Each structure stands twice: as C-alpha cells, then as structure tokens.
Amino acid sequence: MTGNDENHCGLLKRLLESSRVSVEINKKGFHREAVTTVELSPDVLSGVRVLLVHRWPRGVYLDPYQLASLSDESDWRILLDSAIDLELPAHKTSGFVTYVYPTVDGPTPRLLKVTIPVHGRYHEPSYDGKTFTSVDIEAPELLLRTEKCTQLSIFEPHAVVDTPCTADNSSTCSWVKLQHQQVPLGASSPSSPVTFLGTSSPSSAHEHTRASC
C-alpha cells in the first residue's frame, strides 16, 4: 500500500466509524415521502462516493414512471433490482431493493438528504376485527467507496460488497458497507424501523380509507 493509498484508506475508515444514516416518513395517507439523511464525518474525503441501499417491504412500492419524471430535478439517481407492478396488492407481491446514488458536484458535503416518493399497497381484507396493517420500513444501508483506496481488507467489521458502480448498472464496484449505525427516526426505539400504518377493510381489499404514521 502506498503512502497516498494508506492515507485515503485511513480517512475512509474514520469516515465509516463516524457517519450516521436515518430515515423518516413524511406526509399522510398512502402517498408518502421517505426522507433519508446521511451525516458524514467532518473529514470528508474528496471523491468519496455514497450509495444508499433500501430494502423495501412488500407493503409499499415506488412508481418507476414517477421516478423517471423526477430524474431531471433530483440530486440522486436510482436503480431498481426488479420490475414493479403498480397494481398488485401486498399479499401478491414481494419486497424489492433500490440503489440510490446521490449526485454531488464538487467535494462530498457533510450532510446529504434524499427524498423518495413511496406509496402504500392495498392489503388483504381483514375478517378478524383488525382495522390497521403495519408496514415496517428500515433505514437504508450506507455504502461508501473511493477509487483512491484499494486495500479494502482493513475495514472489518464493515463488510465489503460488490454492487453496481452507478445507476446505469454497467459494471460493479467494491463498496464498504457501514455496520450497526442505522438510526431510524419516528419509532419508539432507536433500533426499531419506521412503521407505516394503513387501514384494511373486511369487505374489499381495495377499500383503504386512511393511513397514519
């Protein structure tokens, strides 16, 4: 490892140890916003790339057409791991993963915010008297990389994962994943996910009246 490489790896390791990521759900009803905040260390490296990996539950969906319409005005790019059917109810679909790449001009800022529109799916009708269905949304995984650090074996306990380099998905790169620092907001415990609550109807799976967080 060269002196320059060692210096960048050391700074990246300190960055991992001091960074935080949190998520909160804004708005009411079945059309919400997931706002992710990334707090980076004061010693932010020039050229550090940030990636947020969201593992969404089956009770919500993202609208690819809406995301495409936002692409020109957003300061992030997104890659979906699978096609999304907007019409399926929750019990007939599965969770999915998105890779969100904040776009930064110049040095990486200490504070990043990413706002993604998220929508609740219809749920199965309830016949046991339950009026609400909860959907837990976890904070995303935070991954970092810099091309100036190539000795990634020094980052334990942080895992090294191979993930698409960009939203174009044309190649994969090695990223270091932050461990044990996710702090969701809007829940009763720092380790609890944010909960998205929706009503279910005994008469129709498509009759949702309101949702609250």
FIMI-48349 format. One record per residue: residue number from 1; residue in three letters; x, y, z of N, C-alpha, C, CB in turn. Coordinates in steps of 0.2 Angstrom, whole numbers. Glycine has a CB too. Example, Ala and Ser with C-alpha at 12.3 -4.5 7.8 and 13.67 -1.06 7.14 Angstrom:
<sites>
pos:code:n.c1:n.c2:n.c3:ca.c1:ca.c2:ca.c3:c.c1:c.c2:c.c3:cb.c1:cb.c2:cb.c3
1:ala:66:-28:39:62:-22:39:66:-16:39:57:-22:45
2:ser:64:-11:35:68:-5:36:64:0:39:70:-3:29
</sites>
This chain:
<sites>
pos:code:n.c1:n.c2:n.c3:ca.c1:ca.c2:ca.c3:c.c1:c.c2:c.c3:cb.c1:cb.c2:cb.c3
1:met:4:-6:0:0:0:0:4:6:0:-5:0:6
2:thr:3:11:-5:7:17:-5:5:22:1:7:20:-12
3:gly:9:27:2:8:32:7:1:35:6:13:37:8
4:asn:0:37:-1:-6:41:-3:-12:36:-2:-6:43:-10
5:asp:-11:30:-4:-17:25:-3:-18:24:4:-15:18:-7
6:glu:-13:23:8:-14:22:15:-18:28:19:-7:20:19
7:asn:-16:34:17:-19:40:19:-27:40:18:-16:46:17
8:his:-28:38:12:-35:38:10:-39:33:13:-36:38:2
9:cys:-36:27:14:-40:21:17:-41:23:24:-35:15:16
10:gly:-36:26:28:-37:28:35:-42:33:36:-30:31:37
11:leu:-43:38:31:-48:43:32:-55:40:30:-47:49:27
12:leu:-55:35:25:-61:32:24:-64:28:30:-61:28:18
13:lys:-59:25:33:-61:21:39:-64:25:45:-55:17:42
14:arg:-61:31:46:-63:35:51:-70:38:49:-58:41:52
15:leu:-71:39:42:-77:41:40:-83:36:41:-77:43:32
16:leu:-81:30:40:-86:25:42:-88:24:49:-83:18:39
17:glu:-83:26:53:-84:25:60:-88:31:63:-78:24:64
18:ser:-89:36:60:-92:42:62:-98:44:59:-87:48:63
19:ser:-100:41:53:-106:43:49:-112:40:52:-104:40:42
20:arg:-118:43:50:-124:40:53:-129:41:47:-127:45:59
21:val:-134:37:47:-139:37:42:-146:36:45:-138:32:36
22:ser:-151:40:44:-158:39:47:-163:40:41:-158:44:52
23:val:-169:38:43:-175:39:38:-181:41:42:-176:32:34
24:glu:-185:45:39:-191:47:42:-197:47:36:-191:54:46
25:ile:-203:46:38:-208:46:33:-212:52:34:-212:39:34
26:asn:-213:56:29:-217:62:29:-224:61:25:-213:68:26
27:lys:-228:66:26:-235:66:23:-239:61:26:-234:65:16
28:lys:-246:61:24:-251:57:27:-254:53:21:-257:61:30
29:gly:-258:48:23:-261:44:18:-257:39:15:-264:48:12
30:phe:-258:37:9:-255:31:6:-249:34:1:-259:27:2
31:his:-248:40:0:-243:43:-4:-239:47:0:-246:47:-10
32:arg:-233:44:2:-228:47:7:-222:49:4:-227:42:12
33:glu:-217:52:8:-210:53:6:-206:50:11:-209:61:5
34:ala:-201:46:9:-196:43:13:-190:48:13:-194:36:11
35:val:-188:51:18:-183:56:18:-177:53:22:-185:63:21
36:thr:-171:52:18:-165:49:21:-160:54:22:-163:43:17
37:thr:-157:54:28:-152:59:30:-146:55:31:-154:64:36
38:val:-140:58:28:-134:55:29:-129:60:32:-131:52:22
39:glu:-127:59:38:-122:63:41:-115:60:41:-124:64:49
40:leu:-111:64:37:-104:61:36:-99:65:41:-101:62:29
41:ser:-93:62:42:-88:65:47:-86:71:44:-82:60:47
42:pro:-83:76:48:-80:82:46:-74:81:41:-78:86:52
43:asp:-71:75:42:-65:74:37:-67:71:31:-60:70:41
44:val:-72:74:27:-75:70:21:-69:71:16:-81:74:19
45:leu:-68:65:13:-63:64:8:-66:67:1:-61:57:7
46:ser:-62:70:-3:-64:72:-10:-64:66:-14:-59:77:-13
47:gly:-70:65:-17:-70:59:-22:-74:53:-18:-64:57:-24
48:val:-76:54:-12:-80:49:-9:-87:48:-12:-81:50:-1
49:arg:-88:42:-14:-95:40:-17:-99:37:-12:-94:35:-23
50:val:-106:39:-12:-111:37:-7:-116:33:-11:-114:43:-3
51:leu:-118:28:-8:-123:23:-10:-128:21:-5:-121:17:-14
52:leu:-135:22:-6:-140:20:-1:-143:14:-4:-145:26:1
53:val:-143:9:0:-147:3:-2:-153:2:2:-142:-4:-2
54:his:-159:3:-1:-165:2:3:-168:-5:1:-170:7:0
55:arg:-170:-8:6:-173:-15:6:-181:-14:8:-170:-20:10
56:trp:-185:-13:3:-192:-11:4:-196:-17:5:-195:-7:-2
57:pro:-201:-17:10:-206:-22:11:-211:-22:6:-209:-21:18
58:arg:-215:-28:5:-220:-29:0:-226:-24:1:-222:-36:0
59:gly:-226:-21:7:-232:-17:8:-232:-10:5:-233:-16:15
60:val:-226:-8:2:-226:-2:-2:-223:-3:-9:-221:3:2
61:tyr:-223:2:-13:-220:2:-19:-217:9:-21:-225:-1:-25
62:leu:-213:9:-26:-211:15:-29:-213:15:-36:-203:16:-29
63:asp:-215:21:-39:-218:21:-46:-212:23:-50:-223:27:-46
64:pro:-210:18:-55:-204:20:-59:-206:26:-64:-203:13:-63
65:tyr:-212:27:-66:-214:32:-70:-213:39:-67:-221:31:-73
66:gln:-215:39:-60:-214:45:-56:-207:46:-55:-218:44:-50
67:leu:-203:41:-54:-196:42:-53:-192:45:-59:-192:35:-51
68:ala:-194:42:-65:-191:45:-71:-193:52:-72:-194:40:-77
69:ser:-199:54:-70:-201:61:-71:-197:66:-67:-209:62:-70
70:leu:-195:63:-61:-191:67:-56:-184:67:-58:-192:64:-49
71:ser:-181:63:-62:-174:62:-63:-170:68:-65:-173:57:-69
72:asp:-174:73:-69:-170:79:-71:-169:84:-65:-174:82:-77
73:glu:-174:84:-60:-174:89:-55:-171:86:-48:-181:92:-54
74:ser:-170:80:-48:-167:76:-42:-160:77:-42:-170:69:-41
75:asp:-157:77:-35:-150:76:-34:-148:69:-33:-148:81:-29
76:trp:-151:65:-35:-149:57:-35:-152:54:-41:-152:55:-28
77:arg:-149:48:-42:-151:43:-47:-153:36:-43:-145:42:-52
78:ile:-157:33:-46:-160:27:-43:-159:21:-48:-167:28:-40
79:leu:-158:15:-45:-158:9:-49:-162:4:-45:-151:6:-50
80:leu:-167:1:-49:-172:-4:-46:-169:-11:-47:-179:-3:-49
81:asp:-170:-16:-43:-167:-23:-44:-172:-27:-48:-165:-26:-37
82:ser:-178:-25:-49:-183:-29:-52:-189:-24:-55:-186:-34:-47
83:ala:-193:-27:-59:-199:-23:-62:-204:-23:-56:-202:-27:-68
84:ile:-208:-17:-56:-213:-16:-51:-220:-16:-54:-211:-9:-47
85:asp:-224:-20:-52:-231:-20:-54:-235:-15:-49:-234:-27:-54
86:leu:-237:-9:-52:-241:-4:-48:-248:-7:-45:-241:2:-51
87:glu:-251:-12:-48:-257:-13:-47:-258:-19:-42:-261:-15:-53
88:leu:-253:-23:-41:-254:-29:-36:-255:-27:-29:-248:-33:-37
89:pro:-259:-31:-26:-260:-30:-18:-254:-33:-15:-266:-33:-16
90:ala:-253:-31:-9:-247:-33:-5:-246:-40:-5:-247:-30:2
91:his:-251:-44:-3:-250:-51:-2:-248:-55:-9:-256:-54:1
92:lys:-249:-51:-15:-247:-55:-21:-240:-52:-24:-252:-54:-26
93:thr:-237:-49:-20:-230:-46:-22:-225:-48:-17:-230:-39:-24
94:ser:-219:-45:-18:-213:-47:-13:-209:-40:-12:-209:-52:-16
95:gly:-205:-40:-8:-201:-34:-7:-196:-33:-12:-197:-35:0
96:phe:-193:-28:-12:-188:-26:-18:-182:-22:-15:-191:-23:-24
97:val:-177:-21:-19:-171:-17:-17:-170:-11:-22:-165:-21:-17
98:thr:-168:-5:-19:-166:0:-24:-159:2:-22:-172:6:-23
99:tyr:-156:5:-27:-149:8:-25:-149:15:-27:-144:4:-30
100:val:-148:19:-22:-149:26:-23:-142:30:-23:-154:29:-18
101:tyr:-140:33:-28:-134:36:-29:-135:44:-29:-130:34:-36
102:pro:-133:47:-23:-133:54:-23:-128:57:-28:-132:57:-15
103:thr:-130:62:-31:-126:66:-36:-123:72:-33:-129:67:-43
104:val:-117:72:-33:-113:78:-29:-108:81:-34:-109:75:-23
105:asp:-109:88:-35:-104:92:-39:-99:95:-34:-108:97:-43
106:gly:-93:93:-35:-88:95:-31:-87:91:-25:-89:103:-28
107:pro:-84:93:-19:-82:89:-13:-89:86:-10:-79:93:-8
108:thr:-88:80:-8:-94:77:-4:-96:81:2:-93:70:-3
109:pro:-102:84:2:-104:88:8:-105:83:14:-111:91:7
110:arg:-105:87:20:-106:83:27:-113:80:28:-104:87:32
111:leu:-118:84:25:-125:82:26:-128:81:19:-128:87:30
112:leu:-131:75:18:-134:73:12:-142:71:14:-131:67:8
113:lys:-146:74:10:-153:72:11:-156:70:4:-158:78:13
114:val:-160:64:4:-163:61:-1:-170:60:0:-159:54:-3
115:thr:-174:62:-4:-182:62:-3:-185:58:-9:-185:69:-3
116:ile:-188:52:-7:-190:47:-12:-198:46:-11:-187:41:-12
117:pro:-202:47:-16:-209:46:-15:-211:39:-15:-213:49:-21
118:val:-215:37:-10:-216:30:-8:-224:29:-7:-212:27:-2
119:his:-226:24:-9:-234:23:-9:-236:16:-6:-236:23:-17
120:gly:-241:16:-2:-244:10:1:-248:6:-4:-248:12:7
121:arg:-247:-1:-3:-251:-5:-7:-257:-7:-4:-247:-12:-9
122:tyr:-262:-9:-8:-268:-12:-5:-266:-19:-1:-274:-13:-10
123:his:-270:-20:4:-269:-26:8:-275:-31:8:-267:-24:15
124:glu:-274:-37:10:-280:-42:10:-285:-39:15:-277:-49:13
125:pro:-291:-41:13:-297:-39:18:-296:-42:25:-304:-40:15
126:ser:-298:-39:30:-297:-41:37:-304:-44:39:-295:-36:42
127:tyr:-304:-50:42:-311:-53:45:-310:-54:52:-312:-59:41
128:asp:-305:-52:55:-304:-53:62:-304:-47:67:-297:-57:64
129:gly:-307:-42:64:-308:-36:68:-302:-31:67:-310:-37:75
130:lys:-297:-33:64:-291:-28:64:-293:-23:59:-285:-32:62
131:thr:-291:-17:61:-293:-11:56:-286:-8:53:-296:-6:60
132:phe:-280:-10:56:-274:-7:53:-269:-13:52:-271:-2:58
133:thr:-265:-11:46:-260:-16:44:-254:-12:45:-261:-19:37
134:ser:-248:-14:48:-242:-10:49:-237:-13:44:-239:-11:56
135:val:-233:-8:41:-228:-10:36:-221:-6:39:-229:-7:29
136:asp:-217:-10:41:-210:-8:44:-205:-6:38:-207:-13:49
137:ile:-203:0:39:-198:2:34:-191:4:37:-200:9:30
138:glu:-186:0:35:-180:1:38:-176:6:35:-176:-6:38
139:ala:-171:9:39:-166:14:36:-162:10:31:-162:17:42
140:pro:-160:14:26:-156:10:21:-149:9:23:-156:15:15
141:glu:-146:4:20:-139:3:21:-134:9:18:-136:-4:19
142:leu:-129:11:21:-125:16:19:-118:12:16:-123:21:24
143:leu:-117:13:10:-111:11:7:-106:17:5:-112:6:1
144:leu:-100:16:5:-95:21:3:-89:18:-1:-92:25:9
145:arg:-87:22:-5:-81:20:-9:-77:26:-11:-83:15:-15
146:thr:-70:25:-12:-66:30:-16:-61:26:-20:-63:35:-11
147:glu:-60:28:-26:-55:25:-30:-48:26:-28:-56:28:-37
148:lys:-47:30:-23:-40:31:-21:-38:26:-15:-39:38:-18
149:cys:-43:22:-13:-42:17:-8:-43:10:-11:-46:18:-1
150:thr:-38:6:-12:-39:-1:-15:-39:-7:-10:-35:-2:-20
151:gln:-36:-5:-4:-35:-11:1:-41:-11:6:-28:-9:5
152:leu:-46:-14:4:-52:-14:7:-52:-19:13:-58:-16:3
153:ser:-47:-24:13:-47:-29:19:-46:-26:26:-42:-34:17
154:ile:-44:-20:26:-43:-16:33:-49:-14:36:-38:-11:32
155:phe:-55:-15:33:-61:-11:35:-66:-15:40:-65:-9:30
156:glu:-64:-21:42:-68:-25:47:-69:-21:53:-64:-32:48
157:pro:-75:-22:56:-81:-26:54:-85:-24:49:-85:-27:60
158:his:-84:-18:45:-88:-16:40:-86:-21:34:-86:-9:38
159:ala:-92:-23:31:-92:-28:25:-90:-25:19:-98:-32:25
160:val:-86:-28:15:-85:-26:8:-90:-30:3:-78:-27:6
161:val:-94:-26:-1:-99:-29:-5:-98:-27:-12:-106:-28:-3
162:asp:-99:-31:-17:-99:-29:-24:-106:-27:-26:-96:-35:-29
163:thr:-107:-21:-29:-113:-18:-30:-112:-14:-36:-116:-14:-24
164:pro:-117:-13:-40:-117:-8:-46:-113:-2:-44:-123:-7:-49
165:cys:-109:0:-49:-105:7:-48:-109:13:-48:-99:7:-53
166:thr:-114:13:-53:-118:18:-54:-125:16:-56:-116:23:-60
167:ala:-130:20:-56:-137:19:-58:-138:16:-65:-142:25:-57
168:asp:-132:17:-69:-133:14:-76:-132:6:-76:-127:17:-80
169:asn:-129:4:-70:-129:-4:-69:-124:-7:-75:-135:-7:-69
170:ser:-119:-3:-77:-115:-6:-82:-109:-10:-80:-112:0:-87
171:ser:-107:-9:-73:-102:-13:-70:-103:-13:-63:-95:-9:-72
172:thr:-99:-17:-59:-99:-17:-52:-93:-15:-49:-101:-25:-50
173:cys:-93:-12:-43:-88:-10:-39:-88:-13:-32:-87:-2:-39
174:ser:-82:-12:-29:-82:-14:-22:-83:-8:-17:-75:-17:-20
175:trp:-88:-9:-13:-91:-4:-8:-90:-6:-1:-98:-2:-10
176:val:-89:-2:4:-88:-4:11:-95:-2:14:-82:0:14
177:lys:-98:-7:17:-105:-6:20:-104:-4:27:-109:-12:19
178:leu:-107:2:29:-107:4:36:-111:-1:40:-110:11:37
179:gln:-108:-3:46:-112:-8:51:-114:-5:57:-107:-14:52
180:his:-120:-7:59:-123:-5:66:-123:2:67:-118:-9:71
181:gln:-125:6:62:-125:13:64:-132:16:61:-120:17:61
182:gln:-136:12:58:-143:14:56:-147:17:62:-146:9:52
183:val:-150:23:61:-154:25:67:-160:28:64:-150:31:71
184:pro:-166:24:63:-172:26:60:-175:31:65:-177:20:59
185:leu:-179:36:62:-182:41:66:-190:39:65:-181:48:63
186:gly:-194:42:70:-201:41:70:-203:35:74:-203:42:64
187:ala:-199:31:77:-201:25:80:-199:26:88:-197:19:77
188:ser:-202:21:92:-201:22:99:-194:20:102:-206:17:103
189:ser:-190:16:98:-184:14:100:-179:15:94:-184:6:101
190:pro:-172:17:96:-168:19:90:-166:13:86:-161:21:93
191:ser:-168:7:88:-166:1:84:-172:-1:80:-163:-5:88
192:ser:-178:2:81:-184:0:78:-185:3:71:-190:2:82
193:pro:-188:0:66:-190:3:60:-196:8:60:-192:-3:55
194:val:-196:12:55:-202:17:55:-208:12:53:-200:22:50
195:thr:-213:14:56:-219:10:54:-224:14:50:-223:7:61
196:phe:-227:11:45:-232:14:40:-238:10:42:-229:13:32
197:leu:-243:14:44:-250:10:46:-255:12:41:-252:13:53
198:gly:-259:7:39:-264:8:34:-270:4:36:-262:6:27
199:thr:-276:6:34:-282:3:36:-284:-3:31:-288:7:36
200:ser:-287:-8:34:-289:-14:29:-297:-15:30:-285:-20:31
201:ser:-300:-16:25:-307:-17:25:-310:-24:25:-310:-13:19
202:pro:-315:-26:29:-317:-33:29:-321:-34:22:-322:-34:35
203:ser:-323:-29:19:-327:-30:13:-323:-30:6:-332:-25:12
204:ser:-317:-27:6:-314:-26:0:-306:-25:1:-317:-21:-5
205:ala:-302:-29:-3:-295:-27:-2:-293:-21:-5:-291:-33:-5
206:his:-297:-18:-9:-296:-11:-12:-299:-5:-9:-298:-12:-19
207:glu:-301:-6:-3:-305:-1:1:-301:2:7:-312:-3:3
208:his:-296:5:5:-292:8:11:-294:16:12:-284:8:9
209:thr:-295:18:18:-298:24:19:-293:29:21:-304:24:24
210:arg:-288:27:25:-283:32:28:-277:28:30:-286:36:33
211:ala:-272:32:31:-266:29:34:-262:34:39:-261:27:29
212:ser:-259:32:44:-256:36:48:-249:33:50:-260:38:54
213:cys:-245:38:52:-238:35:55:-237:37:62:-232:39:51
</sites>
